[in-house]
Amino acid sequence: MTIGARMGSWIAGALVGLCVAILFTDYVVASRRAPADDRVIKALQQQTKADASFAPKLAAEQKRVTGARLARKTRDNAVAWGLIAAAAAFLWFAKGLVKKDKPLPPGKRWQAEPPAPPRSRPAVAAPALDLSFVDELVSQIGRGKEAAIPLLGAIQSHYRYLPDEALRRVCELTEITPAEIAGTSSFYGQFRRSPVGQHMVRVCHGTACHVSGARQITEELRRYLAIPDGEDTDAARLFTLDEVACLGCCSLAPVLMVDGRAAGKLTPATACDALKVTA
Ligand code: FES
């Protein structure tokens, strides 16, 4: 498929060049010939005014010039459509090639070998949760439904996510129902229902960072950390990868933050290096 795409892009590119050459040549020839044709017709018009026997010659010349111009216009229109089709085909094939070869980071050549993952990390089991924190929290904040958001906020701050066991305990100790817990925790974006890694990596996907390659950086970090599709944390729960809006330092785009420490003007390779300092 890659060879086919490469051949296709070559042929389409050659056709684009050919069409441009034809149009350019036509333009040059026509712009040189038009004044000469106009001069001949003007002279014949003068002669016809003086001698009517030149009229057929004038008519024939006008017919020839008009026919030639119409023929050129028709040909140029056809070539222009061919040019559009060839350019579209070229872009289509080129897109296929870029996909096959992996996207290049902006402004830099892709290094021969992307950095290998740091080491394989075994999955770790979550430690048993100490729910005495929740008991104390409920006694401090209250048992009414109005305590739902403060309770969830405190649980999130303590555990760094909302563990199911802690939420169950909240429901046991308060008037808050599981449905209310589920609704509140899914409504507010800051609440997480799954455990986070030891280090939080926030990759900015604001406009400046997006156009500077934030997508390639995120993909490379996911590959580097071996984060499975559909998840945001590696198996050893060392790193959680989060895509966030503008971090407020657009002049450094593309930017990421590791545990609140910013690193800017990144490439996919240097983004991985930024994690090594922490790992
Ligand atoms: S867009 Fe990334 S820091 Fe502003």
Boltz pocket constraint, residues with backbone or C-beta under 6 A from the ligand:
constraints:
  - pocket:
      binder: B
      contacts: [[A, 204], [A, 205], [A, 206], [A, 207], [A, 208], [A, 209], [A, 210], [A, 245], [A, 246], [A, 247], [A, 248], [A, 249], [A, 250], [A, 251], [A, 253], [A, 254], [A, 255]]
      max_distance: 6.0
